[in-house]
Amino acid sequence: MTFTTTVRTFSIPKPLGDRLAMQRPEANEARRSGAAAKDSTQSYSPEARDPLAAHKIASKPGITFAAQDKLPKLPIPDLESTCRKYLEALKPLQSPREHHDTATAVNEFRRRDGPDLHERLKKYATGKSSYIEQFWYDSYLNFDNPVVLNLNPFFLLEDDPTPARNNQVTRAASLVVSALSFVRAVRKEELPPDTLRGQPLCMYQYSRLFGTARIPTDSGCQIGQDPTAKHIVVLAHGQFYWFDVLDDNSDLIMTEKDVALNLEVIVDDAQQTPIHEAAKGALGVLSTENRKIWSGLRDVLSKDEGSNNSDCLNIVDSALFILCLDYTEPKTGADLCMNMLCGTSEVQRGVQIGTCTNRWYDKLQIIVCKNGSAGINFEHTGVDGHTVLRFASDVYTDTILRFARSINGQAPSLWASASPDPSKRDPSSFGDVSTTPHKLEWDMVPELTTALRFAETRLADLIQQNEFQTLEFMHYGKNFMTSMGFSPDAFVQMAFQAAYYGLYGRTECVYEPAMTKVYFHGRTEAIRPVTPESVDFVKTFWAENPPQQKVDALKRACEKHTAMTKECAKAEGQDRHLYALFCVWQRFIDEEGAEAASSSNGLDSPGYSSPRSVPSSAHHSPHRPAASSDDGASSPNGSTRGGGSGPPNHAMPALFADSGWDRINNTILSTSNCGNPSLRQFGFGPTSGDGFGIGYIIKDGSVSICASSKHRQTRRYVEAIESYFLEVRKLLRQTQRQRG
């Protein structure tokens, strides 16, 4: 087969810039409330709200975003409440003297800088979608280190329940067609909105999931999007291919069999180039570089007018998503997780032939191994884990239902409407499309060849610096935990703390995100799982105490965690508010041109390396301030003194200069609960050099955990979690028998 580079013009994805945080007129604010949002969704038919429950569906479009203009805005918490909760979160992590110093700094902040910054934040938020949104985007987009292992999380899907379909091409084609059906449902606004106990959630992130790319520039990254994208890019052996999959109406123009044939052709063609030779042109590895370096290399790719490179780059950036076809077959859970998060590193005769070069980390990626194992790796700036989980879950479900309909045409569908059968359409009705695979031929100028080699060696270093372990705990899960009267999430969170304390005899900072999508453009709030109650529990558990005393302590700790989770889901936590206040102060300094304050207070220090999460979940500010300098200008509590009202003399506010701010933002156990039965594992890299990244999924009868660290006895820690789960079950059964 003959491959060509392109047959039509591809536009550069438009930067969304500040429009990423879409502004709405304040005139709508009076209409915003949870009840109004619920009413908007309820006005649609039951069939539209749940297509799977209906056999014949007649739904009007628009349900996906029907509640958007009615959703309440994310509230700005009360300053006093935020300060109080901040102190509560730090107390179990500090010595009495440290906590006294922090309390002094917080009291000074309450009196001096805090009220002024709070008023500035309220003024800034007027007319904005959310008081935190742009700051949150900036925290991701100004992150300069590689996104692989630092920002992008992964999902590992369960295998296809039909064993015969667990081969690469069949599985990949099935996932692509289901993913395109999801794209179509979003674009036609037929995707039923997410709900939480009947309350519709914000659906804005779904409009930023496809045709989107993270694009580095000299001054930070931008998010670009082609909202009319209709092609996908396929990576095989580090080589790039593309073909169209949708028409201008967002209807599918290829059957599953058509897609499978294309993928077979691509795999066969990619194998024609010896793997050692293909590695020399595996340009995807450049997306793992430091962002400033990658920005400069993109300029190299775009500057030569006679080159294909600019067109090739546009094709990749504007694709709906990337499909990565790996030639390897990872066997263990840990190897599968590693493959989905960062790829494998295998060097033969000095050449990298691992799957780490078969990626493009600036976009949503579907990854399929040779044995059909599949996963998703996603660029995290505009979307959280909950959004991509819905995508993964619906795609997995649709692959099963579509196979069922091939056996029984009366089997239900996940979608409110379906594309006309492409095999029965006149090909001329598809419009200006090309369903034939085209190979992207990059011009490998010497500068790119050298840059690719260095990018690969740095990536291989990064991969070698991290390790992964999984636990698929099959003895019990959600059902047992709830039967014993516990919140499953709180129960598992206490396991992480107890296992860590049992190994190291100390309590460290723990982070867990809570979803705030009940609000317009809501993202996450930080739960701080370490509490006086949790510390009391882990100490009680590991001491020689009666079983009932241990169980009682566990119940108190779990009840506290559940109460905090509910507060955070209502946006009543402290982390996002404090981060926004810090950003407002930083803006004030920038506007005043006080560059000296930045250098003297460490604002240019990278500090915490990632806002991630892992989702899901963004965790913290990647540009948090370093501790105060040792130049003698600091007070005993670490804050820098100044006079006057407002931000005094451009000095860093006491709360942010205090060591407690560094402590709360140095996460040792970064955790996130994200999953359902469609996923086998979920995870992300560690967020600090001496910490663990822990993704977990609580199923009815099991718990899946993926732990990562920079070689901090990850296996031993996972085994400690497993031992704790078994021991605490024994305790619960013992106390239950005694009560009985």
C-alpha positions in Angstrom: 0.0 0.0 0.0 1.2 3.5 -0.8 1.2 6.0 2.1 1.1 9.8 1.6 1.5 12.5 4.2 -1.7 14.5 3.6 -4.6 15.0 1.2 -6.2 18.1 2.9 -5.2 21.1 5.0 -5.2 20.8 8.7 -5.7 23.9 10.8 -3.6 24.6 13.8 -5.6 24.0 17.0 -6.7 27.4 18.3 -5.2 28.4 21.7 -8.0 28.7 24.2 -5.9 31.0 26.4 -8.0 32.8 29.0 -11.1 31.6 27.3 -10.3 28.2 28.8 -11.9 29.6 31.9 -15.0 30.7 30.1 -16.6 33.9 31.6 -20.3 34.3 31.9 -22.3 37.5 32.5 -23.3 38.1 36.0 -26.9 38.5 34.9 -27.3 34.8 35.0 -26.2 34.5 38.6 -29.7 34.8 40.1 -30.8 31.7 38.2 -28.0 29.5 39.5 -28.8 26.9 42.2 -28.6 23.2 42.7 -32.4 23.0 42.4 -32.6 25.0 39.2 -29.9 22.7 37.7 -31.8 19.6 38.7 -35.0 21.0 37.2 -33.3 21.6 33.9 -32.2 18.0 33.6 -35.6 16.7 34.8 -37.3 18.5 32.0 -35.9 15.9 29.6 -37.6 12.5 29.2 -36.5 9.5 31.2 -35.2 8.0 27.9 -32.9 10.9 27.3 -31.6 10.8 30.9 -30.9 7.1 30.7 -30.8 5.7 27.1 -29.7 2.3 28.3 -33.0 1.8 30.1 -35.0 2.4 27.0 -35.5 0.3 23.9 -36.6 3.1 21.6 -35.4 6.6 22.2 -36.7 9.9 21.0 -34.7 12.5 22.8 -34.2 16.1 21.9 -30.5 17.2 21.7 -29.1 19.5 24.3 -29.4 17.4 27.5 -25.6 17.2 28.0 -25.2 20.9 28.9 -28.8 21.6 29.8 -28.0 22.4 33.5 -24.9 24.4 32.9 -26.4 27.8 33.2 -28.3 26.8 36.3 -25.4 25.2 38.2 -24.4 27.3 41.3 -21.0 29.0 41.2 -18.2 27.6 43.3 -18.5 29.5 46.6 -15.5 31.4 48.1 -15.2 30.0 51.7 -15.2 32.3 54.7 -11.7 33.5 55.6 -12.0 32.6 59.3 -13.2 29.1 58.5 -10.4 28.6 56.1 -7.8 29.7 58.6 -9.3 27.5 61.3 -9.4 24.4 59.1 -5.8 25.1 57.9 -4.6 25.0 61.5 -6.6 21.8 62.1 -5.1 20.1 59.1 -1.5 21.0 60.2 -1.9 20.2 63.9 -1.4 16.4 63.7 1.6 16.9 61.4 3.5 19.3 63.6 5.3 19.4 66.9 3.7 21.7 69.6 6.3 24.3 69.0 5.9 24.2 65.2 2.2 24.4 65.6 2.5 27.4 67.9 4.6 29.2 65.3 2.1 28.4 62.6 -0.8 29.6 64.7 1.1 32.9 65.3 1.6 33.3 61.5 -2.1 32.5 60.8 -3.3 35.0 63.4 -1.1 37.6 61.8 -2.5 36.7 58.4 -6.0 37.1 59.8 -5.2 40.6 61.1 -3.1 41.9 58.3 -2.9 40.5 54.8 -5.8 38.0 54.8 -8.8 40.3 54.8 -7.3 42.5 52.0 -6.4 39.5 49.8 -9.9 37.9 50.4 -11.6 41.1 49.2 -9.3 41.2 46.2 -10.2 37.6 45.4 -13.9 38.4 45.6 -13.4 41.4 43.3 -11.3 39.2 40.9 -14.0 36.5 40.8 -16.8 38.9 39.7 -17.8 37.8 36.3 -15.6 34.7 36.3 -16.8 31.2 35.9 -15.0 30.3 39.1 -12.7 32.0 41.5 -10.0 29.3 41.2 -10.3 28.1 37.6 -7.8 30.3 35.8 -5.3 30.0 38.7 -5.7 26.2 38.4 -5.1 26.2 34.7 -2.1 28.4 35.1 -0.6 26.0 37.7 -0.7 23.2 35.2 0.3 25.2 32.1 3.2 26.9 33.8 4.6 23.6 34.9 8.0 23.2 33.1 9.1 19.7 33.9 8.1 16.7 31.7 4.4 15.8 32.0 5.1 12.1 31.8 5.2 10.6 35.4 4.6 14.1 36.8 1.2 15.2 35.5 -0.5 12.6 33.3 -2.5 9.8 35.1 -3.5 6.5 33.6 -6.4 4.0 33.6 -6.0 0.3 33.0 -9.2 -1.2 31.5 -10.4 -4.6 32.4 -9.9 -7.2 29.6 -12.7 -7.7 27.1 -15.0 -10.3 28.7 -15.0 -12.2 25.3 -11.5 -13.9 25.3 -11.4 -14.2 21.5 -11.6 -10.4 21.2 -8.5 -9.8 23.3 -6.1 -9.4 20.5 -4.7 -6.1 19.6 -6.4 -5.1 16.4 -9.9 -6.4 17.3 -9.7 -4.7 20.8 -8.3 -1.5 19.4 -10.9 -1.2 16.6 -13.7 -1.9 19.1 -12.4 0.8 21.5 -12.0 3.3 18.7 -15.6 2.9 17.5 -17.0 3.1 21.0 -14.8 6.2 21.7 -16.1 7.8 18.5 -19.7 7.1 19.5 -18.9 8.9 22.8 -17.4 11.9 20.8 -20.6 12.0 18.7 -22.9 11.9 21.8 -20.9 14.9 23.3 -21.0 16.9 20.1 -24.7 16.3 19.5 -25.3 17.0 23.2 -27.0 13.7 23.7 -24.7 12.4 26.4 -26.8 12.3 29.6 -25.2 14.5 32.3 -23.3 13.1 35.2 -25.4 13.1 38.4 -24.7 12.7 42.1 -27.8 11.6 44.0 -30.0 13.0 41.3 -28.1 16.3 41.2 -26.6 17.1 37.7 -22.9 17.8 37.7 -20.9 20.3 35.5 -20.3 18.8 32.1 -17.9 21.5 30.8 -14.8 19.3 30.9 -16.3 17.0 28.2 -16.1 19.8 25.7 -12.3 19.9 26.3 -11.7 16.2 26.0 -11.3 15.6 22.2 -9.3 17.4 19.5 -7.3 19.0 22.3 -3.5 19.4 22.8 -1.1 20.8 25.3 1.1 23.1 23.2 4.4 24.4 24.8 5.5 28.0 24.2 8.4 30.1 25.5 6.0 31.5 28.2 4.3 28.4 29.4 2.0 26.0 27.7 -1.3 26.7 26.0 -4.3 24.4 25.4 -5.2 24.3 21.8 -8.3 22.7 20.4 -9.8 21.9 17.0 -13.5 21.5 17.8 -14.2 20.1 14.3 -11.6 17.4 14.4 -12.6 14.3 12.5 -9.4 12.2 12.3 -7.4 10.1 14.7 -3.6 9.5 14.8 -2.2 6.0 15.3 1.2 5.3 16.7 2.9 2.0 16.0 6.7 1.3 16.6 7.1 5.1 17.1 5.7 5.8 13.6 2.7 8.1 13.0 -0.4 7.4 10.8 -3.7 9.1 10.5 -7.1 8.6 8.9 -10.6 10.2 9.1 -13.2 8.6 11.2 -16.1 11.1 11.3 -17.9 13.3 8.8 -18.8 17.0 9.2 -22.0 15.9 11.1 -19.9 13.9 13.6 -21.3 10.7 12.3 -19.0 7.6 12.0 -17.9 6.9 8.5 -16.2 3.6 9.2 -17.5 0.3 10.6 -15.6 -1.6 13.2 -14.4 -3.9 10.5 -13.2 -1.0 8.4 -11.2 0.4 11.4 -9.7 -3.1 12.1 -8.5 -3.4 8.5 -6.9 0.0 8.7 -5.1 -0.9 11.9 -3.9 -4.2 10.4 -2.4 -2.3 7.5 -0.7 0.2 9.9 0.8 -2.5 12.1 2.0 -4.4 9.0 3.6 -1.2 7.5 5.2 -0.2 10.8 6.8 -3.6 11.1 8.5 -3.1 7.7 10.9 -0.6 9.3 13.4 -2.4 11.6 12.7 -1.4 15.2 16.2 0.0 15.7 15.7 2.1 12.7 12.2 3.3 13.6 13.5 4.4 17.1 15.7 7.0 15.4 12.6 8.8 14.1 10.2 8.2 17.1 9.3 11.9 17.5 6.7 11.2 20.2 9.6 11.0 22.7 10.0 14.8 22.4 6.7 15.3 24.1 8.4 13.9 27.3 10.9 16.8 27.3 11.2 19.8 29.6 8.5 22.1 28.3 10.8 25.0 27.3 13.0 22.6 25.4 10.0 21.0 23.7 8.8 24.5 22.8 12.1 25.3 21.0 12.0 21.9 19.2 8.4 22.6 18.0 9.8 25.9 16.5 12.4 23.8 14.7 9.7 21.5 13.4 7.6 24.5 12.1 10.2 26.9 10.7 11.2 25.2 7.5 8.6 26.1 4.9 9.6 23.4 2.5 9.3 20.7 5.2 6.4 18.3 6.0 7.0 18.8 9.7 4.6 21.7 10.3 1.8 19.8 8.6 2.6 16.7 10.5 2.6 18.6 13.8 -0.8 20.1 13.0 -2.2 16.7 12.1 -1.1 15.3 15.5 -2.2 18.3 17.5 -5.7 18.5 16.0 -6.5 14.7 16.2 -9.5 13.6 18.2 -7.2 11.4 20.2 -4.1 9.2 19.8 -4.2 5.4 19.5 -1.0 3.8 20.6 -0.5 0.2 19.3 2.3 -1.4 21.4 4.2 -4.5 20.2 4.8 -5.8 23.8 2.7 -8.0 26.1 3.2 -6.9 29.7 2.3 -9.8 32.0 2.2 -8.5 35.6 -0.1 -5.9 37.0 2.9 -3.6 37.8 4.3 -3.9 34.3 0.9 -3.1 32.8 0.5 -0.1 35.0 4.0 1.1 34.1 3.3 0.6 30.4 0.1 2.8 30.6 1.7 5.5 32.7 5.2 5.9 31.1 5.8 3.0 28.7 8.7 0.5 29.0 12.4 1.2 28.7 14.4 -1.4 26.9 17.7 -0.6 25.4 19.3 -3.0 22.8 22.7 -2.2 21.2 22.4 1.3 22.6 19.0 1.9 21.0 15.7 2.4 22.9 13.2 -0.1 21.7 10.7 0.1 24.6 7.2 1.4 24.3 8.1 4.7 26.0 8.8 6.1 22.5 5.4 5.1 21.2 3.5 7.9 22.9 2.4 11.5 22.5 1.8 12.8 26.1 0.2 16.2 25.2 -3.1 14.5 24.2 -5.6 11.9 25.3 -4.1 8.5 24.4 -5.8 5.1 24.1 -3.1 2.4 24.5 -3.5 -1.2 23.3 -0.9 -3.9 23.9 -0.3 -6.8 21.5 -2.3 -9.1 23.8 -5.3 -6.7 23.8 -4.6 -5.2 27.3 -5.8 -1.6 27.0 -5.6 1.6 28.9 -5.9 5.4 28.8 -3.2 8.0 29.5 -4.6 11.6 29.6 -3.3 15.2 29.6 -4.7 16.5 32.9 -4.9 20.3 32.5 -8.5 20.6 31.4 -10.0 17.3 32.7 -10.1 15.5 36.0 -10.2 11.7 36.6 -13.9 11.7 37.1 -14.5 13.0 33.6 -12.1 10.5 31.9 -13.6 7.7 34.1 -17.0 8.4 32.5 -15.4 8.2 29.1 -13.5 5.0 29.9 -16.6 3.4 31.5 -18.9 4.3 28.7 -16.4 3.1 26.1 -15.9 -0.2 27.9 -19.6 -0.7 28.3 -20.4 0.1 24.7 -17.8 -2.4 23.4 -19.7 -5.1 25.3 -23.2 -3.9 24.2 -22.2 -3.6 20.6 -20.9 -7.1 20.6 -24.2 -8.2 22.2 -26.2 -6.4 19.4 -24.2 -8.3 16.8 -25.7 -11.5 18.3 -29.1 -10.1 19.2 -30.2 -6.9 17.4 -32.7 -6.2 20.3 -29.9 -5.7 22.8 -29.9 -2.2 24.4 -27.7 0.7 23.4 -25.8 3.2 25.5 -26.5 6.1 23.1 -29.7 8.1 22.5 -29.1 7.9 18.7 -26.7 6.2 16.4 -24.7 7.1 13.3 -26.3 5.8 10.1 -24.6 2.5 9.1 -21.5 3.6 7.2 -21.6 0.5 5.0 -25.1 1.5 3.7 -24.2 5.1 2.9 -23.0 6.6 -0.4 -19.3 7.3 0.2 -19.8 10.7 -1.5 -22.0 11.7 1.5 -19.0 11.5 3.7 -17.7 14.8 2.4 -14.0 15.8 2.3 -12.5 12.9 4.1 -9.9 10.2 3.7 -10.5 6.8 5.3 -7.2 5.5 3.9 -4.3 5.4 6.4 -1.6 8.0 5.7 1.8 7.8 7.2 3.4 11.0 8.5 6.9 11.5 7.1 8.9 13.7 9.4 12.0 15.4 8.0 14.6 14.4 10.5 17.0 17.3 10.3 20.2 16.9 12.4 18.9 19.2 15.2 15.9 16.9 15.7 17.9 13.7 15.5 20.2 14.9 18.3 17.3 16.3 20.4 15.5 13.0 20.1 18.5 11.0 21.3 18.9 13.2 24.4 15.2 13.3 25.1 15.1 9.5 25.1 18.0 9.1 27.5 16.5 11.6 29.9 13.1 9.8 29.6 14.9 6.4 30.3 16.5 8.0 33.4 13.1 9.2 34.6 11.5 5.7 34.1 14.3 4.0 35.9 13.9 6.4 38.8 10.4 5.2 39.5 8.9 1.9 40.5 5.3 0.5 40.6 3.6 -2.2 42.6 0.0 -3.3 42.4 -2.3 -5.0 44.9 -5.5 -6.7 43.8 -7.0 -7.5 47.2 -9.7 -10.1 46.5 -10.7 -11.0 50.1 -13.3 -8.3 50.5 -14.3 -4.8 49.3 -17.1 -2.3 49.5 -19.8 -4.7 50.6 -17.9 -6.0 53.7 -16.8 -2.4 54.7 -20.4 -1.0 54.5 -21.8 -4.1 56.3 -19.4 -3.2 59.2 -20.7 0.3 59.2 -17.8 2.1 57.5 -17.5 4.4 54.6 -15.4 2.4 52.1 -13.2 5.4 51.1 -12.5 6.3 54.8 -11.8 2.7 55.6 -9.2 2.4 52.8 -7.7 5.8 53.7 -7.1 4.6 57.2 -5.3 1.5 55.8 -2.8 3.8 54.0 -2.0 5.6 57.2 -1.9 2.5 59.4 0.4 0.6 57.0 2.7 3.6 56.7 2.8 4.1 60.5 3.5 0.4 61.0 6.6 0.6 58.7 8.0 4.0 59.8 6.5 4.9 63.2 5.4 8.3 62.0 2.6 10.2 60.4 3.1 12.1 57.2 1.1 14.5 55.0 -1.6 12.8 53.0 -3.7 14.2 50.2 -7.0 13.1 48.6 -9.0 15.1 46.1 -12.8 15.5 46.4 -14.8 16.3 43.3 -16.7 19.7 43.3 -18.5 19.3 40.0 -21.8 20.1 41.6 -20.7 23.6 40.9 -20.2 25.4 37.6 -16.8 24.6 36.3 -16.0 22.8 39.6 -12.8 20.7 39.7 -11.6 19.4 43.1 -11.0 20.3 46.7 -8.3 18.8 48.9 -9.2 16.4 51.7 -6.6 16.2 54.4 -7.0 12.7 55.7 -4.5 13.0 58.6 -6.5 14.2 61.6 -6.1 13.8 65.4 -8.6 11.0 65.2 -6.6 9.1 62.5 -3.3 9.6 64.4 -5.0 8.3 67.6 -6.3 5.3 65.5 -2.9 4.3 64.0 -1.2 4.6 67.4 -4.0 2.6 69.1 -3.9 -0.1 66.3 -0.2 -0.7 66.6 -0.1 -0.7 70.4 -1.1 -3.6 72.7 -4.8 -2.7 73.1 -8.0 -4.7 73.2 -9.7 -5.3 69.8 -12.8 -3.2 70.7 -10.6 -0.2 71.6 -8.9 -0.5 68.2 -12.2 -0.8 66.3 -13.7 2.2 68.2 -10.7 4.3 67.3 -11.1 3.2 63.7 -14.8 4.3 63.7 -14.0 7.7 65.1 -11.3 8.2 62.5 -13.5 7.1 59.6 -16.4 9.3 60.8 -14.1 12.3 60.9 -12.9 11.5 57.4 -16.4 11.1 56.0 -17.5 14.5 57.6 -14.4 16.2 56.0 -15.1 14.6 52.6 -18.7 16.0 52.7 -17.4 19.4 53.5 -14.9 19.4 50.7 -17.4 18.2 48.2 -19.4 21.3 49.1 -16.3 23.4 48.4 -15.9 24.1 52.1 -12.2 23.0 52.4 -9.3 25.3 52.9 -6.7 24.4 50.3 -8.2 25.9 47.1 -9.1 29.1 48.9 -5.6 29.6 50.3 -4.0 28.8 46.9 -6.3 31.4 45.3 -5.3 34.0 48.0 -1.6 33.2 47.3 -2.2 33.7 43.5 -4.0 37.0 44.2 -1.0 38.1 46.3 1.3 37.0 43.5 -0.7 39.0 40.9 -0.6 42.0 43.2 3.2 41.8 43.4 3.5 41.3 39.6 1.2 44.3 38.9 3.2 46.5 41.2 6.4 45.4 39.4 8.0 44.2 42.6 10.4 41.7 41.2 12.6 41.9 44.2 9.9 40.4 46.4 9.8 37.3 44.1 13.5 36.6 44.3 13.8 37.2 48.0 10.8 35.0 48.9 11.6 32.1 46.7 8.8 32.5 44.2 11.0 31.4 41.3 11.8 28.2 43.1 9.9 25.3 41.5 9.0 24.1 45.0 6.4 21.3 44.8 6.8 19.6 41.5 3.2 18.9 40.5 -0.4 20.1 40.9 -1.6 16.7 39.9 -4.1 14.4 40.6 -4.2 11.8 39.5 -6.3 12.8 39.0 -7.7 12.7 38.8 -6.9 15.4 40.5 -4.8 18.4 40.8 -3.1 18.4 44.1 -1.4 21.7 44.9 0.3 24.7 43.4 3.4 23.7 41.6 4.7 27.2 42.3 4.2 27.2 46.0 6.6 29.5 47.9 9.8 28.1 49.4 10.4 28.5 53.1 11.5 32.0 54.1 15.1 33.0 53.6 17.7 32.9 56.3 18.8 36.5 55.8 17.7 37.7 59.2 14.6 39.4 57.8 12.2 36.8 59.1 10.3 36.7 62.4 10.6 33.7 64.7 7.6 32.1 63.1 9.1 32.4 59.6 7.0 35.3 58.4 8.5 38.5 57.0 7.3 41.7 58.8 6.0 44.8 57.1 3.9 47.8 57.9 0.7 49.3 56.6 -2.5 47.8 55.4 -2.9 45.5 52.4 0.0 43.4 51.3 2.7 45.3 53.3 5.9 46.4 51.6 5.3 43.5 49.2 6.4 41.1 51.9 5.2 37.6 51.7 2.1 37.2 53.9 2.9 35.4 57.2 0.9 32.3 56.5 2.7 31.6 53.2 6.2 32.3 54.7 5.6 30.0 57.6 7.1 26.5 57.5 3.6 25.0 57.8 2.7 26.0 54.3 5.7 24.0 53.0 4.7 21.1 55.2 1.1 20.9 54.0 2.2 21.1 50.4 4.9 18.4 50.6 2.7 15.3 50.1 4.1 12.0 51.1 1.0 9.9 50.5 -0.7 11.3 47.4 -3.9 9.3 47.0 -6.9 9.3 44.7 -10.0 7.1 44.6 -11.2 6.8 41.0 -12.7 3.8 39.4 -15.5 1.4 38.8 -15.8 -2.2 37.5 -14.6 -1.2 34.0 -11.2 -0.5 35.3 -8.6 -2.9 36.6 -6.2 -0.2 37.9 -5.7 3.5 38.1 -2.6 5.4 39.1 0.0 8.2 38.7 3.6 8.9 39.7 4.7 10.1 43.1 4.3 13.8 43.8 7.5 14.1 45.8 10.9 12.5 45.9 10.2 10.7 49.2 6.6 10.0 48.7 4.1 7.5 47.2 1.5 8.0 44.5 -1.5 5.7 45.3 -4.4 5.2 42.9 -7.1 2.9 44.2 -10.5 1.4 43.1 -12.9 0.0 45.6 -15.2 -2.6 44.1 -18.0 -4.6 45.7 -15.7 -7.5 46.6 -12.2 -6.3 46.1 -9.8 -3.4 46.3 -7.3 -2.5 43.5 -4.3 -0.4 44.4 -1.4 0.9 42.2 1.4 2.4 44.2 4.4 4.3 42.8 7.5 5.8 44.3 11.1 6.7 43.6 12.2 3.3 44.9 10.9 3.7 48.5 10.2 0.1 49.3 7.0 0.2 47.3 6.5 -3.6 47.3 6.9 -3.7 51.1 4.5 -0.8 51.6 1.8 -2.5 49.4 2.3 -5.8 51.3 1.9 -3.8 54.6 -1.4 -2.5 53.3 -2.5 -6.1 52.4 -1.5 -7.3 55.9 -3.5 -4.5 57.5 -6.6 -5.3 55.5 -6.5 -8.9 56.7 -5.7 -8.0 60.3 -8.5 -5.4 60.6 -11.0 -7.9 59.2 -10.0 -10.3 61.9 -10.5 -7.5 64.5 -13.9 -6.6 63.2 -15.1 -10.2 63.1 -13.7 -10.8 66.6 -15.5 -7.8 68.1 -18.7 -8.7 66.2 -18.7 -12.1 67.8 -18.1 -10.6 71.2 -21.0 -8.3 70.8 -23.1 -11.2 69.5 
